[in-house]
Amino acid sequence: MAGLAAARRRGRVGGRPTVMTAAKTKQATQMVTARTPLAEVTDVLGVSRTTLYRHLKTTRADGTVAAVVPPPVVVRSELDL
């Protein structure tokens, strides 16, 4: 543990670097808001769907989490009725 503390003092932090930059998160938010299919968003950005969902969450003032991803559009035909 002393080695980790010494590394932190030198400005080193551990862990895997994130693949989502601020620019990618902004682009993803714009694409999702424009109702681009999530499969296309993940292909363009080169990330997994799980990573996309994790980075598109926002925290409200009351501490609850809201997703930026809009609900899917449900198209019903006359046959479904």
C-alpha positions in Angstrom: 0.0 0.0 0.0 2.9 2.4 0.6 4.0 1.9 -3.0 0.5 2.9 -4.3 0.5 6.0 -2.0 3.9 7.0 -3.3 2.8 6.6 -6.9 -0.2 8.8 -6.3 2.0 11.5 -4.8 4.0 11.4 -8.0 0.7 11.9 -10.0 0.3 8.3 -11.1 -3.0 6.7 -11.0 -3.8 3.1 -11.8 -6.5 1.5 -13.8 -7.4 1.1 -17.5 -7.7 4.3 -19.5 -11.2 5.2 -20.7 -12.1 4.9 -24.4 -14.8 7.6 -24.1 -13.3 11.1 -24.4 -15.3 14.2 -23.8 -15.6 14.7 -27.6 -16.9 11.1 -28.1 -19.4 11.6 -25.3 -20.7 14.8 -26.8 -20.9 13.2 -30.2 -22.8 10.2 -28.8 -25.2 12.5 -27.0 -26.0 14.4 -30.2 -26.4 11.2 -32.2 -28.7 9.6 -29.6 -30.8 12.7 -29.3 -31.2 12.7 -33.1 -32.5 9.2 -32.7 -29.6 7.5 -34.5 -29.8 3.7 -33.9 -27.6 2.7 -31.0 -25.8 0.1 -33.2 -24.7 2.8 -35.5 -23.6 5.1 -32.7 -21.4 2.3 -31.2 -20.0 1.5 -34.6 -19.1 5.1 -35.4 -17.5 5.6 -32.0 -15.8 2.2 -31.7 -17.3 1.4 -28.3 -19.6 -1.2 -26.9 -23.2 -0.6 -26.1 -22.5 -1.0 -22.4 -19.8 1.7 -22.5 -22.2 4.0 -24.4 -24.9 3.6 -21.8 -22.5 4.1 -18.9 -21.2 7.4 -20.3 -24.7 8.7 -21.3 -26.0 8.6 -17.8 -26.6 12.0 -16.1 -27.0 12.7 -12.4 -29.9 15.0 -11.4 -29.7 17.6 -8.6 -31.6 15.2 -6.3 -29.1 12.5 -6.8 -31.1 10.2 -9.1 -29.7 9.0 -12.4 -31.4 9.7 -15.7 -30.4 8.3 -19.0 -29.9 10.4 -22.0 -30.9 7.5 -24.3 -34.5 8.2 -25.3 -37.0 5.3 -25.1 -37.4 3.3 -28.3 -40.2 4.2 -30.8 -42.9 1.6 -30.8 -44.6 1.2 -34.1 -47.8 -0.7 -34.0 -49.6 -2.0 -37.0 -53.3 -2.8 -37.4 -52.4 -6.5 -37.1 -51.2 -5.9 -33.5 -54.6 -4.6 -32.3 
